[in-house]
Amino acid sequence: MFAVIKTGGKQYKVAESDVLTVEKLAPTEGEVVFDEVLLIAGVAGGEVKVGKPTVENAKVFAKVVEEGKAKKKMVFRYKSKTRQRKKKGHRQPFTKVQITKITA
């Protein structure tokens, strides 16, 4: 059984006990509930439920494993012949979650 959820402007295909890294969620400890479920497959007898745009009464439960920042990405802007240089770094915050239960 798997589901397709939407969070942080992206879509993820998840199954129970999957661990995935998503955009930073609101500060929560423990359990997280994803309400925007776009598709559920393998519910009863191989049935597939597709939402318009979301599946009604479907939820995906997950627990927060870790919160942190990704590796630093360097941004370097340069204009030739004018001595213009600007160097910046960026670390994207993330939340790592483990899927515990999928309900239809």
Residue pairs with C-beta under 8 A, 6 or more apart in sequence:
1 15
1 16
1 40
1 41
1 42
1 43
1 102
2 13
2 14
2 15
2 40
2 41
2 42
2 102
3 13
3 14
3 15
3 37
3 38
3 39
3 40
3 41
3 58
3 60
3 102
4 11
4 12
4 13
4 14
4 37
4 38
4 39
5 11
5 12
5 14
5 34
5 36
5 37
5 38
5 60
6 12
6 34
6 36
6 38
6 54
7 22
7 23
7 25
7 34
7 36
8 22
8 23
8 24
8 25
9 23
10 22
10 23
11 38
12 20
12 22
14 20
14 60
14 99
14 102
15 99
15 102
16 99
16 100
16 101
16 102
17 98
17 99
17 100
18 98
18 99
19 65
19 96
19 97
19 98
19 99
20 96
20 97
20 99
21 94
21 95
21 96
22 94
22 95
22 96
22 97
23 93
23 94
23 95
24 67
24 93
24 94
24 95
25 32
25 64
25 95
25 97
28 64
29 64
30 63
30 64
31 61
31 62
31 63
31 64
31 100
32 61
32 62
32 63
32 64
32 97
33 59
33 60
33 61
33 62
34 59
34 60
34 61
34 62
35 54
35 59
36 54
37 51
37 54
37 55
37 58
37 59
37 60
38 50
38 51
38 53
38 54
38 55
39 48
39 49
39 50
39 51
39 55
40 48
40 49
40 55
40 58
40 102
40 104
41 47
41 48
41 49
42 48
43 49
43 104
49 55
49 58
49 104
51 58
55 104
57 103
57 104
58 102
58 103
58 104
59 102
59 103
60 99
60 101
60 102
60 103
61 99
61 100
61 101
61 102
61 103
62 97
62 98
62 99
62 100
63 97
63 98
63 100
64 95
64 96
64 97
65 96
65 97
65 98
66 95
66 96
67 93
67 94
67 95
67 96
68 93
68 94
68 96
69 91
69 92
69 93
69 94
70 91
70 92
70 93
70 94
71 91
72 89
72 90
72 91
73 89
73 90
73 91
73 92
74 87
74 88
74 89
75 87
75 88
75 89
75 90
76 85
76 86
76 87
76 88
77 84
77 85
77 86
77 87
78 84
78 85
78 86
79 85
